[in-house]
Amino acid sequence: MKQIKTLSIIAITCIALMSFTSLSTVNNQTIVNASDSFIKVAWAKESHDFGEIPQGKPVSVEFAFTNTGDAPLLIADVATSCGCTASDYSKEPIAPGASSKIKVTYNAANIGAFTKTITVNFSDAEAKKVLMIKGTVK
């Protein structure tokens, strides 16, 4: 009987700890992990074709998105597939229902066709989105 009571206390403690660890606080705003199904993003587009562009003249595109989840959304980082592509994005949490943009710039230094990926990593390591740009430098 004493073992059952001890196991019950341990189980309740574990459940309570798991409940508290699924939340993080950033700038006094609660960010809920993707595993809790709260991180939801609607993208206006997920790829962009620049077509033919002149060599040596950088080109940019903005990928707009809306936080359709129930909690503020935080972008942890945006990783590009090479040094020829740069990104700029909000470092602040995006409130539910709010929109933001990720600006991607390709340097167009090398002649030829290109396809580059941009990986958006959210505050939860499991939540990510891969965007794509392509075109041909003439």
Number of C-alpha atoms within 10 A of each C-alpha: 5 7 8 9 10 10 11 12 11 12 12 10 12 11 10 11 11 10 10 9 10 14 12 14 9 11 8 7 13 14 24 23 21 19 12 9 11 18 24 16 16 13 18 12 12 15 17 16 13 16 10 13 16 14 15 14 11 14 14 15 17 17 18 15 17 19 22 19 19 15 20 21 29 21 18 17 17 19 16 19 13 11 9 14 20 17 17 13 16 14 10 13 20 18 19 18 13 14 15 17 16 17 15 21 17 23 16 21 14 14 13 13 12 15 12 16 16 22 15 18 18 19 19 19 11 11 16 18 14 14 18 18 20 17 18 18 20 14
